[in-house]
Amino acid sequence: MTALAIIVASADRDRARTALSLAACAAALGRGVTMLFDGAGVACLADSALADALATAREFGVALTACASGLADTGTPLPAGIASGGMMAFLAANGEAQLVTV
């Protein structure tokens, strides 16, 4: 089954919740899923309204990465259990995956 790579590029809570739901559902169906929270999207990682959705995605094995420059730009601390990385490494690691940008 083709892996799924999701880029969350917006701090919009509804879009992030949809991306996390998509990730959890795909992972539950056996797909490998990785997510990159890029730019303003890293703010979603500190949004308490998304804590349950983030926890559910992690429980299903979704790999979560926060853009290092986005963290610095927004002043968002790196949450525990979330990797720090960038777009280049994300794309290199997910070259054959289906790519979705939210």
C-alpha positions as CSV (number, residue, x, y, z in Angstrom):
1,M,0.0,0.0,0.0
2,T,1.3,3.4,-0.9
3,A,2.5,5.6,2.0
4,L,0.9,8.9,2.7
5,A,2.9,12.1,3.4
6,I,0.9,15.2,4.7
7,I,2.2,18.7,4.9
8,V,0.3,21.0,7.2
9,A,1.2,24.5,6.1
10,S,-1.4,26.6,7.9
11,A,-2.3,27.3,11.5
12,D,-6.0,26.8,10.7
13,R,-7.3,24.5,13.4
14,D,-10.0,22.9,11.2
15,R,-7.6,22.1,8.4
16,A,-5.1,20.6,10.9
17,R,-7.8,18.5,12.5
18,T,-8.8,17.2,9.1
19,A,-5.2,16.4,8.3
20,L,-4.8,14.6,11.6
21,S,-8.0,12.6,11.0
22,L,-6.8,11.7,7.5
23,A,-3.5,10.6,8.9
24,A,-5.0,8.5,11.7
25,C,-7.5,6.8,9.4
26,A,-4.9,6.0,6.8
27,A,-2.6,4.6,9.4
28,A,-5.4,2.5,10.9
29,L,-5.8,1.0,7.4
30,G,-2.2,0.0,7.3
31,R,-0.6,2.8,5.4
32,G,2.6,4.3,6.5
33,V,1.9,8.0,7.3
34,T,4.2,10.9,8.0
35,M,3.3,14.5,8.6
36,L,5.3,17.7,8.4
37,F,4.0,20.8,10.2
38,D,5.6,23.5,8.1
39,G,5.8,27.3,8.6
40,A,2.8,28.6,10.5
41,G,1.5,25.1,10.7
42,V,3.8,24.3,13.6
43,A,1.6,26.4,15.8
44,C,-1.0,23.6,15.6
45,L,1.4,21.4,17.6
46,A,0.9,23.7,20.6
47,D,-2.9,24.1,20.1
48,S,-4.6,22.4,23.1
49,A,-7.8,22.0,21.0
50,L,-5.8,19.6,18.8
51,A,-4.1,17.6,21.6
52,D,-6.5,14.7,21.3
53,A,-6.2,14.5,17.5
54,L,-2.4,14.6,17.8
55,A,-2.4,11.9,20.4
56,T,-4.7,9.7,18.3
57,A,-2.4,10.1,15.2
58,R,0.6,9.2,17.3
59,E,-1.2,6.1,18.8
60,F,-1.7,4.8,15.2
61,G,2.0,5.3,14.4
62,V,1.9,8.5,12.4
63,A,5.3,10.0,12.3
64,L,5.2,13.7,13.2
65,T,7.8,16.3,12.2
66,A,8.0,20.0,12.9
67,C,9.8,22.4,10.6
68,A,12.8,23.8,12.5
69,S,12.6,27.2,10.9
70,G,8.8,27.3,11.5
71,L,9.4,26.6,15.2
72,A,11.9,29.4,15.3
73,D,9.7,31.8,13.4
74,T,6.6,31.2,15.5
75,G,8.3,30.8,18.8
76,T,6.7,27.4,19.2
77,P,8.6,25.0,21.4
78,L,9.3,21.5,20.0
79,P,6.7,19.2,21.7
80,A,8.0,15.9,23.2
81,G,7.8,13.0,20.8
82,I,7.8,15.1,17.7
83,A,10.9,15.2,15.4
84,S,12.5,18.4,14.1
85,G,13.3,18.6,10.4
86,G,12.8,20.4,7.2
87,M,11.1,20.2,3.8
88,M,14.1,18.8,2.0
89,A,14.5,15.9,4.3
90,F,10.8,15.2,4.5
91,L,10.5,15.1,0.7
92,A,13.6,12.9,0.4
93,A,12.3,10.4,2.9
94,N,8.8,10.3,1.3
95,G,9.7,10.3,-2.4
96,E,7.3,7.5,-3.4
97,A,4.5,8.5,-1.0
98,Q,1.2,10.1,-2.0
99,L,1.6,13.8,-1.0
100,V,-1.2,15.9,0.4
101,T,-0.8,19.5,1.4
102,V,-3.3,21.1,3.9
